[in-house]
Amino acid sequence: MAASIEATQLPEAPAAGVPGMPEVIDQVALARLYGEPLFAMPADLYIPPDALEVFLEAFEGPLDLLLYLIRKQNFNILDIPMAAVTRQYLVYVDEIRTRNLELAAEYLLMAAMLIEIKSRMLLPPRKTAEGQEAEDPRAELVRRLLEYEQMKAAAFHLNEMPQLGRDVLRAQVYIEQSLHPRFPDVDVADLQEAWRDILRRAKLIQHHKISRAELSVREHMSIVLKLLQGRKFVEFEHLFDPAKGVPTLIVTFIATLELAKETLIELTQAEAYAPIYVRLAYQAA
């Protein structure tokens, strides 16, 4: 872990004829004491010993410190020399106890665990009820260290991956809308509702004369196309003449559907629930 040292290099004091006063009027003061500017360092300036602290190492917890001591000296993590590691660990704990007692509490708990493991290793091994040798007192500590090392390595690899806002930025491209308005597509339900409205109005005109008439879908397709010639839009209901009776309305509706199927006409509307308009299909330049 890299050491971090912060220091401030002060400019040399000017050789003034009068103590505390600058040779140049526009010189910037080094500091202010009770509101008065200081242009030279006081000769009796006292700097406390702990005014400048140098932190050589920074650990995220007791396991991080233990892992650092083991890896720094190339100890085998499966065969930890408890005496040497415990001695070095206690030196660090004694150092932080004088500075931060709350931080040292967590480290003291691990120190007690290390001392317990060391004392258990000094005792002769006891066999279990099945006649097998007891587990190594360091086994639980080794397991926790290996798990912590795996999690630390995984966190390091995750931190190396590109992150949004830190390494990469989301690209935003603004595209101007097309000059040709695109009308919403006509829904089938809207077309059915418009057809029902035409039938309701057609029933208001009743005819009692019954006659047989042969109606051609192709003929009415031509009629619809002629009606749309030279016009930008024609309202859907204007394609039908209720006075000609329901059969003619039905044939005209079928002719309109056939024209839409063959993409000869387009059915559009400005917005939802708005009137439906019909126009000739064309390819935009």
C-alpha positions in Angstrom: 0.0 0.0 0.0 1.4 3.4 -1.0 2.3 5.9 1.7 0.6 9.3 1.6 2.4 12.3 3.0 1.0 15.9 2.9 3.4 18.8 3.5 3.3 22.5 2.9 6.5 24.2 1.8 6.6 27.7 3.2 8.3 30.5 1.3 11.5 32.0 2.7 11.1 34.9 5.0 12.0 38.2 3.5 15.0 40.0 4.8 13.1 43.0 6.2 14.7 45.9 7.9 11.9 46.1 10.5 11.0 42.7 12.1 7.6 41.5 10.9 7.3 44.1 8.1 7.8 43.3 4.4 10.3 45.0 2.1 7.7 45.2 -0.6 4.3 46.7 0.2 2.4 44.3 -2.1 3.8 41.1 -0.6 1.2 38.5 0.3 1.0 37.7 4.1 2.0 34.1 5.1 -0.8 34.0 7.7 -3.0 36.1 10.0 -2.7 36.1 13.8 -5.6 37.7 15.6 -6.5 39.5 12.3 -2.9 40.9 11.9 -0.9 39.8 8.8 2.3 37.9 9.3 5.0 38.4 6.6 7.7 36.4 8.3 7.9 33.2 10.3 8.1 33.8 14.0 11.4 32.8 15.6 9.7 31.2 18.6 7.2 29.2 16.5 6.4 25.8 18.2 5.1 22.9 16.2 3.6 20.0 18.3 5.1 16.6 17.6 1.7 15.1 16.4 0.9 18.1 14.1 2.1 16.2 11.1 1.1 12.5 11.0 2.3 10.1 8.3 0.0 7.1 7.6 2.1 4.4 6.0 -0.6 1.8 5.8 -4.4 1.9 5.9 -6.3 -1.3 6.7 -10.0 -2.0 6.4 -10.2 -4.3 9.4 -8.3 -6.9 11.5 -8.5 -9.5 8.7 -7.0 -7.1 6.3 -4.1 -6.4 8.6 -3.5 -10.1 9.2 -3.5 -10.8 5.5 -1.1 -8.0 4.9 1.4 -9.3 7.5 1.2 -12.8 6.1 1.6 -11.8 2.4 4.3 -9.2 3.1 6.6 -11.8 4.7 5.6 -14.6 2.3 4.2 -16.8 5.1 2.3 -19.9 4.1 -1.3 -19.1 4.9 -2.0 -22.8 5.6 0.9 -22.9 8.2 0.9 -19.5 9.9 3.7 -18.9 12.4 1.5 -17.6 15.1 4.2 -16.2 17.3 5.7 -13.9 14.7 2.4 -12.8 13.3 0.9 -12.2 16.8 3.9 -10.1 17.8 3.7 -7.9 14.8 -0.1 -7.6 15.1 0.2 -6.4 18.7 2.7 -3.8 17.8 0.2 -2.3 15.3 -2.6 -2.5 17.9 -0.6 -0.7 20.5 0.0 2.0 18.0 -3.6 2.7 17.2 -4.7 2.3 20.8 -3.0 5.6 21.6 -4.8 7.4 18.8 -8.2 5.9 18.3 -9.7 3.7 21.1 -12.9 3.0 19.2 -11.0 1.8 16.2 -8.8 -0.3 18.3 -11.7 -2.3 19.9 -12.2 -4.4 16.8 -8.5 -5.0 16.5 -8.2 -6.0 20.2 -10.8 -8.7 19.7 -8.8 -10.2 16.9 -5.6 -9.9 19.1 -7.3 -11.9 21.9 -8.2 -14.6 19.3 -4.6 -14.8 18.1 -3.3 -15.1 21.6 -5.9 -17.9 22.3 -4.8 -19.8 19.2 -1.1 -19.4 20.1 -1.8 -20.7 23.6 -3.8 -23.7 22.3 -0.9 -24.6 20.0 1.5 -24.7 23.0 -0.7 -27.4 24.7 -0.3 -31.0 23.7 -2.9 -32.1 21.1 -5.9 -33.9 22.3 -7.6 -36.7 20.5 -11.3 -36.8 19.9 -13.7 -39.4 21.1 -13.3 -41.3 17.8 -9.5 -41.5 18.3 -8.7 -38.9 15.6 -6.4 -36.0 16.1 -8.1 -32.7 17.0 -8.4 -30.0 14.4 -5.6 -27.5 14.0 -6.5 -24.4 16.1 -5.5 -22.2 13.2 -8.1 -23.9 10.8 -10.9 -21.4 11.5 -8.7 -18.4 11.1 -7.2 -19.8 7.9 -10.7 -20.3 6.5 -11.7 -16.7 7.3 -8.5 -15.3 5.8 -9.0 -17.3 2.5 -12.6 -16.2 2.2 -11.7 -12.6 2.9 -8.9 -12.7 0.3 -11.3 -14.1 -2.3 -13.8 -11.4 -1.6 -11.1 -8.7 -1.7 -9.8 -9.9 -5.1 -13.4 -10.1 -6.4 -14.0 -6.5 -5.2 -10.8 -5.4 -6.9 -11.8 -6.9 -10.2 -15.2 -5.4 -10.0 -13.7 -2.0 -9.3 -11.4 -2.4 -12.4 -14.4 -2.9 -14.7 -15.7 0.2 -16.5 -18.3 2.1 -14.5 -20.9 4.4 -15.8 -20.2 8.0 -14.7 -16.6 7.1 -13.7 -15.0 5.6 -16.8 -17.7 5.9 -19.5 -20.5 8.3 -20.1 -23.9 7.6 -21.7 -24.1 8.9 -25.2 -27.0 11.2 -25.9 -27.9 12.0 -29.5 -30.7 14.4 -30.3 -32.4 13.7 -33.7 -34.7 16.2 -35.2 -38.1 15.0 -36.1 -39.0 14.4 -39.7 -40.6 17.2 -41.5 -43.4 14.9 -42.7 -45.9 14.3 -39.8 -46.6 10.7 -39.1 -50.2 10.1 -38.1 -51.1 7.4 -35.7 -52.2 4.0 -37.1 -55.9 3.4 -37.3 -56.9 0.7 -34.8 -59.4 -2.0 -35.8 -61.7 -1.1 -33.0 -61.8 2.6 -34.2 -62.7 1.4 -37.7 -65.5 -0.8 -36.3 -66.9 2.0 -34.3 -66.9 4.3 -37.3 -68.7 1.6 -39.4 -71.3 1.1 -36.6 -71.9 4.9 -36.6 -72.5 4.8 -40.3 -75.0 1.9 -40.0 -76.9 3.7 -37.2 -77.4 6.8 -39.4 -78.3 4.6 -42.4 -81.1 3.0 -40.4 -82.7 6.4 -40.0 -83.5 6.3 -43.7 -85.9 3.4 -44.3 -86.9 2.1 -47.7 -89.9 -0.2 -48.2 -89.3 -0.9 -51.8 -87.5 -4.2 -52.3 -85.5 -4.6 -55.4 -82.6 -6.7 -56.5 -79.4 -5.0 -57.5 -76.1 -6.4 -58.5 -73.3 -4.6 -56.8 -69.6 -5.0 -57.8 -66.8 -4.5 -55.3 -64.4 -3.6 -58.1 -66.7 -1.0 -59.4 -67.0 0.6 -55.9 -63.2 0.4 -55.5 -63.0 2.6 -58.6 -65.7 4.9 -57.2 -63.7 5.4 -54.0 -60.4 6.0 -55.9 -62.1 8.6 -58.1 -63.6 10.3 -55.0 -60.1 10.5 -53.5 -58.5 11.9 -56.7 -57.2 15.4 -56.3 -57.8 15.5 -52.6 -55.3 15.2 -49.7 -57.8 13.8 -47.2 -61.4 12.7 -47.2 -63.2 11.9 -44.1 -64.1 8.2 -43.8 -67.8 8.8 -43.4 -67.9 10.9 -46.6 -67.2 7.8 -48.7 -70.6 6.5 -47.9 -74.0 7.7 -49.0 -76.7 6.5 -46.6 -79.4 7.4 -49.1 -78.3 4.5 -51.3 -79.2 1.9 -48.7 -77.4 -0.6 -46.5 -76.3 -3.0 -49.3 -74.4 -0.2 -51.1 -72.8 0.9 -47.8 -71.6 -2.7 -47.2 -70.2 -3.0 -50.7 -68.5 0.4 -50.4 -67.0 -0.7 -47.0 -65.7 -3.9 -48.5 -64.2 -2.0 -51.4 -62.5 0.3 -48.9 -61.0 -2.6 -47.0 -59.8 -4.1 -50.3 -58.1 -0.9 -51.3 -56.4 -0.7 -47.9 -55.3 -4.3 -48.2 -53.7 -3.6 -51.6 -52.1 -0.4 -50.1 -53.8 1.8 -52.6 -55.2 4.0 -49.9 -54.2 4.9 -46.3 -56.4 5.3 -43.3 -55.1 7.9 -40.8 -56.2 10.0 -37.8 -54.6 12.9 -36.1 -54.9 11.4 -32.6 -56.8 8.8 -30.6 -60.6 9.0 -30.9 -60.2 11.6 -33.6 -62.1 11.3 -37.0 -60.6 8.8 -39.4 -59.4 10.2 -42.8 -58.7 8.4 -46.0 -56.2 9.4 -48.7 -54.4 7.9 -51.7 -51.2 6.0 -50.9 -48.0 7.5 -52.3 -44.3 7.1 -51.8 -42.6 10.1 -50.2 -39.9 11.6 -52.2 
